[in-house]
Amino acid sequence: MIKIVLASRNKKKINELRGLIKDAFKSEIEVLSLDDIGVYGEIEENGKTFEENAICKASVPAKYGYIGVADDSGLCVDALGGEPGIYSARYSGGDDEDNNDLILKKLENETNRKAKYVCAIACVFPDHSKDFVVKGECYGQILHERCGDKGFGYDPLFYYEPFGKTFAEIELSKKNEVSHRGVAMRHFINELSKVLK
């Protein structure tokens, strides 16, 4: 059985990615977390792009002899020049609620509410022979107030027009069909299928 280590400690993110990988590969792949392989402490993300940060994180399990997989994702708001971007998770220095408050404050008098979620997923092999990075994007609008209690991050503010709802109002399975992470994961699964053949 092939072992893949997701370089993340975000339990919701791990469950989301684990579900998608299991659906695609059934029992051929065992998905582990950093804690499962005894890697603790924070991974320094010093990249300037989502892709660079994803590679940074995925390289850690690869050093321990595992196939490392990591995503770096975030929200890019047009009116804020692409902010919060790679700093999405730590934008306010607080938690998800604080981040959402800061976005709302910064967009207070702004009519352009266009935004996109971006996700880059890196796969790094111990010998670096088959490394790859894929990307997914999803476009929406930032609402003036939160809606819904599902999801995480900026989901309560991210309105997805084709569904007429925010990402925090839709079921995870529906979100995975259209989200930046869902799109990137499908690209990732296609690439992984090719390199593991």
Sequence and secondary structure as in RCSB ss.txt:
>XXXX:A:sequence
MIKIVLASRNKKKINELRGLIKDAFKSEIEVLSLDDIGVYGEIEENGKTFEENAICKASVPAKYGYIGVADDSGL
CVDALGGEPGIYSARYSGGDDEDNNDLILKKLENETNRKAKYVCAIACVFPDHSKDFVVKGECYGQILHERCGDK
GFGYDPLFYYEPFGKTFAEIELSKKNEVSHRGVAMRHFINELSKVLK
>XXXX:A:secstr
 EEEEE    HHHHHHHHHHHHHHHTTSEEEEETGGGT  S      SSHHHHHHHHHHHHHHTTSEEEEEEEEE
EEGGGTT BGGGGGGSSSS HHHHHHHHHHHTTT S  EEEEEEEEEEE TT SS EEEEEEEEEEE SS   SS
SSTTTTTEEEGGGTEETTSS HHHHHHHSHHHHHHHHHHHHHHHHH 
